[in-house]
């Protein structure tokens, strides 16, 4: 083979390799885009957060143990994938309920702050669907989702699992409809409202507890009780 033919052959091979790489990169990009779209369809980004106007702790649309005459309002910001939230709701919340909620001393509300991973949003949406369609079952659903919480590094809050947890506390639940409701604008808007409130007040982790509009330094029982007692005794 002459040097000229060999050179042409090398050029042709190089061009073929280059074209092959371009095609492969393009194919991988397309696959990645398709996967991103599919992921977004299952685990949606909460839209509209920046368009929400925050005007104080408006908890009228939030799950609440309510006593209108109570001097103290306590608000928890939580993420259902947060292991500390699960522990807080297992250890701290029952004591607050026994000492203050059951005695009518405080209003207690829960606000979503899904920030850990993509399925945090879906878990938050599920809680909003339960609250809207089966309000009396909300706190039982919350208890069960924390009890069935898996490792925070795994994507476990799937539509099927969330529907199964909801079904365990709402025996007559239409699971097919429940899964559809996860993606409706009403639920999206409410979670967007929650996130906007959290951002407005500088929430950057969970659980974060506010007592009469002031953040408690840490979510321990002792700190929260001290803050509540100080407000009651004013």
MOPE-V450978 format. One record per backbone hydrogen bond with DSSP energy under -0.5 kcal/mol. CO is the residue of the C=O (numbers start at 0). NH is the residue of the N-H. E is the energy in kcal/mol with one decimal. If there is no record, write none. Layout:
BEGIN
CO/NH/E
CO/NH/E
END
This chain:
BEGIN
1/5/-2.5
2/6/-2.2
3/7/-2.4
4/8/-2.5
5/9/-2.2
6/10/-2.3
7/11/-2.5
8/12/-2.4
9/13/-2.5
10/14/-2.6
11/15/-2.4
12/16/-2.5
13/17/-2.5
14/18/-2.9
15/19/-2.4
16/20/-2.4
17/21/-2.6
18/22/-2.6
19/23/-2.5
20/24/-3.0
21/25/-2.4
22/26/-2.5
23/27/-2.7
24/28/-2.5
25/29/-2.3
26/30/-2.7
27/31/-2.6
28/32/-2.5
29/33/-2.4
30/34/-2.5
31/35/-2.6
32/36/-2.4
33/37/-2.3
34/38/-2.7
35/39/-2.5
36/40/-1.8
37/41/-1.6
38/42/-3.7
41/43/-0.5
44/46/-0.8
47/50/-0.8
48/51/-1.3
51/53/-0.5
52/54/-0.5
55/57/-1.8
56/58/-1.1
58/61/-1.6
62/109/-1.9
63/65/-0.9
64/107/-2.1
66/69/-2.2
71/73/-0.5
71/106/-2.5
72/211/-3.4
73/108/-2.5
74/209/-2.5
75/77/-0.5
75/110/-2.9
76/206/-0.6
76/207/-1.6
77/112/-2.6
78/81/-2.2
80/82/-0.6
81/85/-1.8
82/86/-2.0
83/87/-2.7
84/88/-2.7
85/89/-1.0
86/90/-2.4
87/91/-1.4
87/92/-2.4
90/94/-0.6
91/94/-0.6
91/95/-2.0
92/96/-2.8
93/97/-2.2
94/98/-2.6
95/99/-2.6
95/100/-1.7
96/101/-3.4
99/104/-2.8
99/105/-0.7
100/103/-1.9
104/71/-0.7
106/73/-3.5
107/64/-2.8
108/75/-2.7
109/62/-0.5
110/77/-1.9
112/114/-0.7
116/119/-1.8
116/120/-0.7
117/120/-0.6
117/121/-0.7
118/122/-2.1
119/123/-2.2
120/124/-2.5
121/125/-2.3
122/126/-1.9
123/127/-1.7
124/128/-2.2
125/129/-2.4
126/130/-2.3
127/131/-2.2
128/132/-2.6
129/133/-2.9
133/136/-2.5
134/137/-1.6
136/140/-2.5
137/141/-2.7
138/142/-2.1
139/143/-2.3
140/144/-2.7
141/145/-1.8
142/146/-1.9
143/147/-2.1
145/148/-1.1
150/153/-1.8
153/155/-1.3
155/157/-2.4
157/161/-2.7
158/162/-2.2
159/163/-2.1
160/164/-2.5
161/165/-2.4
162/166/-2.4
163/167/-1.5
164/168/-0.7
165/168/-1.0
165/169/-1.6
169/172/-2.4
172/174/-1.1
173/177/-2.5
174/178/-2.2
175/179/-1.5
176/180/-2.5
177/181/-1.1
179/182/-1.5
180/183/-1.5
183/187/-1.9
184/188/-3.1
185/189/-1.9
186/190/-2.2
187/191/-2.5
188/192/-2.4
189/193/-2.2
190/194/-2.7
191/195/-2.3
192/196/-2.3
193/197/-2.4
194/198/-2.9
195/199/-2.4
196/200/-1.8
197/202/-2.8
198/201/-1.3
207/76/-2.6
208/215/-3.1
209/74/-2.5
209/211/-0.5
210/213/-1.4
213/210/-2.8
219/223/-2.2
220/224/-2.7
221/225/-2.1
222/226/-1.9
223/227/-2.6
224/228/-3.0
225/229/-1.9
226/230/-1.5
227/231/-2.4
228/232/-2.1
230/233/-0.9
END
